[in-house]
Amino acid sequence: MSEGPQFQVHPDEAGFAVEPAVERAIEALLFVSDRPLTAPQIAKVLEEEAEQVERALESLREFYEERGIRILVHGDAYQMCSAPEAAAYCRRLLGMNSEGSSRPRSGCCQRTSASTLSTTPVAKDALGW
């Protein structure tokens, strides 16, 4: 990286370079993005090699497999969203019933699609965050 924070490199068990700070930066980008991001887009922002970003993305996907948040792949792009098994809680937070019908909501939550929340993970942009 030419500018910005310098990351420390730590080899993993297989000997590949692992940069925890790169993973943290990618995690933050996925969290704040309102759309899926490709590895080349992330690599450009971080001024990192695409291969390093792809390894970090796969590591993060594995980390989040058993969490309430997931990193989904849409074609060649990645997006952070809620786990499908948390959909009922997300609906409750947004004031939706089990059929996906919603009570009147204000502001940012009005953009959320009831049909999306009924059966699929919820992306942060759907919540308006």
CORPECOR-V116208 format. One record per helix or strand of 3 or more residues. SS is the DSSP state (h for helix, s for strand). FROM is the first residue (numbers start at 0). LEN is the number of residues. If there is no record, write none. Layout:
ss->SS from->FROM len->LEN
ss->SS from->FROM len->LEN
This chain:
ss->h from->19 len->13
ss->h from->38 len->8
ss->h from->49 len->15
ss->s from->68 len->6
ss->s from->76 len->6
ss->h from->83 len->10
ss->h from->106 len->5
ss->h from->113 len->6
ss->h from->123 len->4
